[in-house]
C-alpha cells in the first residue's frame, strides 16, 4: 500500500542541491524521507529546513520549504515519510 506524499518538489536548485517542496503534511529536521521520481528513489534524513530563507525546525501543510538533498530531486518528485 502506497502512503500519501508529504510534499512535492516545485523547484530544484542544481548548483546548491536544494529542493523547494510544497508540503502536504508536516516535516521537521531529523525526519527520514523517501524521494521518488518515476522509477528512481532515494532516502535521506532532513538535515536543514528553510522557510523564506530563514532556518526553521519544522514546516506544516501548505508551506513551501527548502531542503538540502545529496541527490538531484527534479521538479515533480514526491516526498514520502521513510521508516
Secondary structure, DSSP 8 states (H G I E B T S, - for coil): -----SEEEEEEETTTTEEEEEESS-EETT-EEEEEETTEEEEEE---EEETTEE-SEE-TT-EEEEE-SS---TT-EEEE--
